[in-house]
Amino acid sequence: MAGGVKRGALIGCGFFARNHLHGWQDVEGAEIVAVCDLDHEKAQAVGREFGIAGVFDDAARMLAETDLDFVDIATTPPSHRSLVELVCRHGLAVICQKPIADTYAEARAMVEAAEAAGVPFLIHENFRWQLGFVRIKAALDAGRIGAPRFARLSFRHGFDVYATQPYLATIERFVLMDVGIHLYDVLRHLMGEVSHLACETASLRPGVAGEDSFTSLLRHSSGAVSVVDCSFASTIHPEPFPATLAWIEGSTGTLELTTDLRLHIHAAGEKVVESADPEVPAWGARPWHTIQDSVIRFQAHVVDVLNGRAEPQPSGRDNLNTLALTLASYDAMRERQLIDIAQWQERQ
Ligand SMILES: NC(=O)c1ccc[n+]([C@@H]2O[C@H](COP(=O)([O-])OP(=O)(O)OC[C@H]3O[C@@H](n4cnc5c(N)ncnc54)[C@H](O)[C@@H]3O)[C@@H](O)[C@H]2O)c1
């Protein structure tokens, strides 16, 4: 697999796949040579727009007929396991959109399938690849605020996400699985593993089936404490979507990521303000550019992994711990219990 431009296929040509396809065109070292969607017209439209010759409505046929190095899965979770296992049977590297699966058992089976096949397995967790979090991770690793002791991640907005993703209004498990899982991945990436978790959820907007807000309190193995809060039913002007705000206190300083994409670093008796505002891709637009840029960063990382220059960030195995926090949050809410995450994972 080393050297040369890596040949990829994309499965799922829906709403978010457009970001994948634009991103792959911007990234050096990989190209998408085939696309697949159960809805043949969607695959054909994408093939035409992005100049991709291979157009399929059956993933098994696409894999049998196409010479590939990797497969990028951008479908919704119910199809993830069967598609990942199919790709593993072909011995190809596989990338799967979040959430990896609806259940922990399914996710674990997928990780085991990839490990048994000896193929790289990455989860498309692009939030940790947003420039703000890339900069925060570098600042923490450089010790700019000392040892992290407290974090707050906040994702609150009133944006009409249902216009482009109508299925979000109908799913029983909503914001924890949609955005909570991103926030938990970022939190583990920055603050380390979580030992205990409590969570409260609420369903605020009429016509939305699942929870559209949650607040979680987490204890890390390091002893640090975090709060993660998220709402899709907040009235805020100007609308902050899709910004994630962060506040992290360390033993010698504090980091703050604000809606205007600035990183404030309070340390050594002063505050330094740095930009965390990425370039807008040629195909992109504000304010989506933070997400669009993070997709390109993640995909450039995938090329590094395919060429043996990096370890998956995050891997499927790593992502099991993120999924555990997400699913355990529902149990914490239902049982009004503080959940011990290691014990919760053992029970699955
Ligand atoms: N990382 C992010 O920032 C981000 C943002 C939005 C969505 N997502 C994730 O992306 C995934 C897709 O979301 P979406 O909003 O694009 O969904 P979507 O419903 O718009 O698109 C999914 C597509 O997959 C196709 N599909 C389903 N099963 C298939 C199969 N077995 N073979 C081929 N095609 C199949 C469907 O026909 C559909 O066109 C979800 O898991 C979602 O959580 C991630």
The ligand as a Tripos MOL2 file, in Angstrom:
@<TRIPOS>MOLECULE
LIG
   44    48     1     0     0
SMALL
NO_CHARGES

@<TRIPOS>ATOM
      1 N1        -18.6460   14.5350   10.8890 N.am      1 LIG1
      2 C1        -19.6090   15.4380   10.7440 C.2       1 LIG1
      3 O1        -19.3920   16.5980   11.0170 O.2       1 LIG1
      4 C2        -20.9390   14.9840   10.2340 C.ar      1 LIG1
      5 C3        -21.9180   15.9050    9.8240 C.ar      1 LIG1
      6 C4        -23.1220   15.4150    9.3040 C.ar      1 LIG1
      7 C5        -23.3590   14.0450    9.2490 C.ar      1 LIG1
      8 N2        -22.3940   13.1970    9.7130 N.ar      1 LIG1
      9 C6        -22.5990   11.7300    9.6950 C.3       1 LIG1
     10 O2        -22.5500   11.2880    8.3550 O.3       1 LIG1
     11 C7        -23.3810   10.1360    8.1890 C.3       1 LIG1
     12 C8        -24.3130   10.4030    7.0110 C.3       1 LIG1
     13 O3        -25.1430   11.4980    7.3240 O.3       1 LIG1
     14 P1        -25.9370   12.2830    6.1800 P.3       1 LIG1
     15 O4        -26.6440   13.3870    6.8650 O.co2     1 LIG1
     16 O5        -25.0450   12.5580    5.0430 O.co2     1 LIG1
     17 O6        -27.0250   11.1390    5.7800 O.3       1 LIG1
     18 P2        -27.8960   11.0220    4.4330 P.3       1 LIG1
     19 O7        -29.0950   10.2400    4.8160 O.co2     1 LIG1
     20 O8        -28.0740   12.3730    3.7910 O.co2     1 LIG1
     21 O9        -26.9600   10.1720    3.4560 O.3       1 LIG1
     22 C9        -26.7010    8.8090    3.6490 C.3       1 LIG1
     23 C10       -26.7060    8.1310    2.2910 C.3       1 LIG1
     24 O10       -26.2400    6.7880    2.4520 O.3       1 LIG1
     25 C11       -26.9810    5.9730    1.5380 C.3       1 LIG1
     26 N3        -26.8710    4.5780    2.0090 N.ar      1 LIG1
     27 C12       -27.4040    4.0210    3.1360 C.ar      1 LIG1
     28 N4        -27.0730    2.7210    3.2220 N.ar      1 LIG1
     29 C13       -26.3180    2.4390    2.1370 C.ar      1 LIG1
     30 C14       -25.6680    1.2650    1.6650 C.ar      1 LIG1
     31 N5        -25.7360    0.1050    2.3400 N.pl3     1 LIG1
     32 N6        -24.9670    1.3420    0.5050 N.ar      1 LIG1
     33 C15       -24.9010    2.5050   -0.1810 C.ar      1 LIG1
     34 N7        -25.4990    3.6460    0.2090 N.ar      1 LIG1
     35 C16       -26.1970    3.6190    1.3650 C.ar      1 LIG1
     36 C17       -28.3780    6.5360    1.5630 C.3       1 LIG1
     37 O11       -29.1110    6.1670    0.4020 O.3       1 LIG1
     38 C18       -28.0940    8.0390    1.6440 C.3       1 LIG1
     39 O12       -28.0380    8.6420    0.3560 O.3       1 LIG1
     40 C19       -24.1200    9.9500    9.5320 C.3       1 LIG1
     41 O13       -23.5090    8.9120   10.2540 O.3       1 LIG1
     42 C20       -23.9580   11.2890   10.2350 C.3       1 LIG1
     43 O14       -23.9180   11.1850   11.6430 O.3       1 LIG1
     44 C21       -21.2130   13.6400   10.1710 C.ar      1 LIG1
@<TRIPOS>BOND
     1     1     2 1
     2     2     3 2
     3     2     4 1
     4     4     5 ar
     5     4    44 ar
     6     5     6 ar
     7     6     7 ar
     8     7     8 ar
     9     8     9 1
    10     8    44 ar
    11     9    10 1
    12     9    42 1
    13    10    11 1
    14    11    12 1
    15    11    40 1
    16    12    13 1
    17    13    14 1
    18    14    15 2
    19    14    16 1
    20    14    17 1
    21    17    18 1
    22    18    19 2
    23    18    20 1
    24    18    21 1
    25    21    22 1
    26    22    23 1
    27    23    24 1
    28    23    38 1
    29    24    25 1
    30    25    26 1
    31    25    36 1
    32    26    27 ar
    33    26    35 ar
    34    27    28 ar
    35    28    29 ar
    36    29    30 ar
    37    29    35 ar
    38    30    31 1
    39    30    32 ar
    40    32    33 ar
    41    33    34 ar
    42    34    35 ar
    43    36    37 1
    44    36    38 1
    45    38    39 1
    46    40    41 1
    47    40    42 1
    48    42    43 1
@<TRIPOS>SUBSTRUCTURE
     1 LIG1         1 GROUP 0 **** ****
